């Protein structure tokens, strides 16, 4: 055998296989690509997990905002005077006229 050819033993078959330097470089390149793809897949998995967490937090904050907005609106409307009460306009006008007359004569 040539001295530039490395001989590797296959543990599955117990047979020696001579590999050329080009074949060894190809194996190294394949290992590099495989490692890169594994790291990329792991990165995408973490990114997708964080996207999911962000979506949950976003939805939760939307519900909190909606609840506070509806609660505030209802609180303002229900606390306003005369919203659900009938108003006697003649009585209110008479009271304003009397108030105007008493202040005008002083």
Backbone as numpy.savetxt, mean C-alpha at the origin, in Angstrom:
# Nx Ny Nz CAx CAy CAz Cx Cy Cz
45.12 -38.38 -21.92 44.30 -37.19 -21.92 45.17 -35.94 -21.92
44.59 -34.87 -22.45 45.28 -33.59 -22.52 45.34 -32.97 -21.13
46.40 -32.27 -20.79 46.55 -31.68 -19.46 45.63 -30.48 -19.26
45.12 -29.86 -20.35 44.23 -28.72 -20.23 42.79 -29.15 -19.98
42.51 -30.43 -20.07 41.16 -30.94 -19.85 41.06 -31.41 -18.40
40.08 -30.90 -17.69 39.90 -31.29 -16.30 38.95 -32.48 -16.25
39.24 -33.42 -15.40 38.42 -34.63 -15.30 37.60 -34.52 -14.02
36.29 -34.63 -14.17 35.38 -34.58 -13.03 34.67 -35.91 -12.90
34.39 -36.28 -11.68 33.71 -37.54 -11.44 32.25 -37.24 -11.19
31.37 -37.94 -11.89 29.94 -37.80 -11.70 29.52 -38.74 -10.58
29.00 -38.21 -9.44 28.69 -39.10 -8.32 27.52 -40.03 -8.60
26.67 -39.68 -9.55 25.52 -40.53 -9.83 25.91 -41.78 -10.60
26.86 -41.68 -11.48 27.21 -42.84 -12.32 28.59 -43.39 -12.04
29.36 -42.70 -11.21 30.74 -43.10 -10.91 31.59 -43.21 -12.17
31.30 -42.33 -13.11 32.04 -42.31 -14.36 32.80 -40.99 -14.43
34.01 -41.04 -14.95 34.80 -39.83 -15.11 34.47 -39.18 -16.45
34.20 -37.84 -16.40 33.88 -37.10 -17.61 34.93 -36.01 -17.80
35.59 -36.01 -18.89 36.54 -34.92 -19.14 35.79 -33.67 -19.60
36.12 -32.52 -19.03 35.50 -31.25 -19.41 36.57 -30.30 -19.91
36.25 -29.63 -20.98 37.18 -28.66 -21.54 37.08 -27.36 -20.74
38.07 -26.48 -20.86 37.98 -25.18 -20.17 36.77 -24.37 -20.60
36.38 -24.48 -21.86 35.17 -23.77 -22.32 33.92 -24.30 -21.61
33.87 -25.61 -21.42 32.72 -26.20 -20.72 32.69 -25.73 -19.27
33.85 -25.64 -18.64 33.90 -25.15 -17.26 33.48 -23.68 -17.18
33.90 -22.88 -18.16 33.46 -21.48 -18.20 31.94 -21.39 -18.40
31.41 -22.27 -19.24 29.97 -22.28 -19.47 29.23 -22.65 -18.18
29.77 -23.61 -17.44 29.15 -24.00 -16.17 29.18 -22.83 -15.18
30.31 -22.13 -15.11 30.40 -20.97 -14.24 29.40 -19.89 -14.64
29.26 -19.67 -15.94 28.30 -18.67 -16.42 26.87 -19.08 -16.07
26.57 -20.36 -16.22 25.22 -20.84 -15.89 24.95 -20.68 -14.39
25.94 -20.97 -13.57 25.78 -20.80 -12.12 25.56 -19.32 -11.78
26.30 -18.44 -12.44 26.13 -17.00 -12.20 24.72 -16.55 -12.58
24.26 -16.99 -13.74 22.92 -16.62 -14.20 21.86 -17.17 -13.25
22.05 -18.41 -12.81 21.09 -19.03 -11.90 21.04 -18.27 -10.57
22.20 -17.91 -10.04 22.23 -17.14 -8.80 21.56 -15.78 -8.98
21.82 -15.15 -10.11 21.21 -13.86 -10.38 19.69 -13.99 -10.47
19.19 -15.01 -11.14 17.75 -15.21 -11.26 17.12 -15.51 -9.90
17.81 -16.27 -9.06 17.29 -16.55 -7.72 17.19 -15.27 -6.89
18.23 -14.44 -6.96 18.22 -13.18 -6.21 17.13 -12.25 -6.74
16.97 -12.22 -8.06 15.94 -11.39 -8.66 14.55 -11.86 -8.24
14.34 -13.16 -8.21 13.06 -13.72 -7.79 12.79 -13.40 -6.32
13.81 -13.49 -5.49 13.66 -13.16 -4.07 13.34 -11.67 -3.90
14.01 -10.83 -4.67 13.73 -9.39 -4.62 12.28 -9.11 -5.02
11.82 -9.75 -6.09 10.44 -9.54 -6.54 9.45 -10.03 -5.49
9.78 -11.12 -4.81 8.90 -11.64 -3.77 8.78 -10.63 -2.62
9.92 -10.08 -2.18 9.88 -9.07 -1.11 9.14 -7.82 -1.57
9.37 -7.42 -2.81 8.69 -6.24 -3.34 7.18 -6.45 -3.37
6.74 -7.63 -3.81 5.31 -7.92 -3.85 4.72 -7.96 -2.44
5.48 -8.50 -1.48 5.00 -8.51 -0.10 4.79 -7.09 0.41
5.74 -6.20 0.13 5.61 -4.82 0.59 4.50 -4.09 -0.15
4.28 -4.43 -1.41 3.15 -3.83 -2.14 1.83 -4.23 -1.48
1.74 -5.49 -1.06 0.53 -5.97 -0.40 0.32 -5.25 0.92
1.39 -5.10 1.70 1.31 -4.39 2.98 0.87 -2.94 2.74
1.45 -2.30 1.73 1.08 -0.91 1.42 -0.38 -0.81 1.01
-0.87 -1.79 0.25 -2.27 -1.77 -0.17 -3.19 -1.91 1.04
-2.84 -2.78 1.99 -3.66 -2.97 3.19 -3.68 -1.69 4.01
-2.52 -1.07 4.21 -2.46 0.17 4.99 -3.23 1.28 4.28
-3.11 1.34 2.96 -3.83 2.35 2.18 -5.33 2.19 2.35
-5.81 0.96 2.25 -7.24 0.70 2.39 -7.71 1.02 3.81
-6.91 0.65 4.81 -7.26 0.94 6.20 -7.37 2.45 6.42
-6.41 3.20 5.91 -6.46 4.65 6.07 -7.63 5.27 5.30
-8.00 4.67 4.17 -9.18 5.15 3.44 -10.43 4.98 4.30
-10.56 3.81 4.95 -11.73 3.58 5.80 -11.72 4.52 7.01
-10.56 4.77 7.59 -10.47 5.71 8.71 -10.87 7.11 8.25
-10.34 7.55 7.12 -10.69 8.87 6.58 -12.19 8.96 6.31
-12.75 7.93 5.69 -14.17 7.93 5.38 -15.00 7.99 6.66
-14.61 7.21 7.66 -15.34 7.21 8.93 -15.30 8.56 9.63
-14.11 9.16 9.66 -13.98 10.48 10.31 -14.77 11.53 9.54
-14.74 11.47 8.22 -15.47 12.45 7.41 -16.98 12.31 7.61
-17.47 11.08 7.56 -18.91 10.87 7.75 -19.31 11.24 9.18
-18.50 10.83 10.15 -18.81 11.16 11.55 -18.82 12.66 11.79
-17.84 13.37 11.25 -17.79 14.82 11.40 -18.97 15.50 10.73
-19.30 15.04 9.53 -20.44 15.63 8.82 -21.74 15.41 9.58
-21.95 14.19 10.04 -23.17 13.90 10.81 -23.18 14.69 12.11
-22.03 14.78 12.78 -21.97 15.55 14.02 -22.31 17.01 13.81
-21.81 17.59 12.74 -22.11 19.00 12.46 -23.58 19.18 12.11
-24.11 18.30 11.27 -25.51 18.45 10.87 -26.47 18.20 12.02
-26.20 17.20 12.85 -27.12 16.88 13.94 -27.01 17.86 15.11
-25.90 18.56 15.23 -25.76 19.52 16.33 -26.27 20.91 15.94
-26.58 21.12 14.68 -27.05 22.43 14.24 -28.46 22.67 14.77
-28.72 23.86 15.28 -30.07 24.14 15.79 -31.06 24.26 14.63
-32.26 23.90 14.89 -33.38 24.06 13.96 -33.31 23.16 12.73
-32.45 22.16 12.74 -32.41 21.28 11.57 -33.64 20.39 11.55
-33.98 19.84 12.73 -35.12 18.93 12.78 -36.30 19.54 13.55
-36.25 20.83 13.79 -37.32 21.50 14.52 -38.03 22.47 13.58
-39.29 22.61 13.80 -40.04 23.60 13.03 -39.75 24.99 13.59
-39.71 25.98 12.75 -39.40 27.34 13.17 -40.64 28.20 12.91
-41.06 28.88 13.96 -42.16 29.82 13.81 -41.55 31.14 13.37
-41.67 31.44 12.10 -41.01 32.61 11.54 -41.63 33.91 12.05
-42.91 33.90 12.31 -43.56 35.12 12.81 -43.01 35.47 14.19
-42.82 34.46 15.01 -42.30 34.71 16.36 -40.87 35.24 16.30
-40.06 34.67 15.42 -38.67 35.12 15.28 -38.63 36.54 14.75
-39.46 36.85 13.76 -39.51 38.21 13.22 -40.00 39.21 14.27
-41.00 38.83 15.04 -41.52 39.73 16.08 -40.44 40.02 17.12
-39.69 38.99 17.50 -38.62 39.18 18.48 -37.53 40.09 17.93
-37.18 39.94 16.64 -36.17 40.79 16.03 -36.65 42.24 15.91
-37.93 42.42 15.59 -38.48 43.77 15.49 -38.46 44.45 16.85
-38.83 43.72 17.89 -38.82 44.29 19.24 -37.40 44.63 19.66
-36.45 43.77 19.33 -35.05 44.03 19.65 -34.57 45.27 18.92
-34.97 45.44 17.68 -34.57 46.61 16.89 -35.16 47.89 17.47
-36.43 47.80 17.88 -37.10 48.98 18.43 -36.48 49.39 19.76
-36.15 48.42 20.60 -35.60 48.77 21.92 -34.20 49.35 21.79
-33.44 48.90 20.87 -32.09 49.44 20.68 -32.14 50.78 19.97
-33.11 50.95 19.10 -33.22 52.21 18.37 -33.70 53.34 19.25
-34.50 53.04 20.27 -35.03 54.09 21.13 -34.07 54.46 22.25
-33.00 53.70 22.48 -32.08 54.02 23.56 -31.16 55.14 23.24
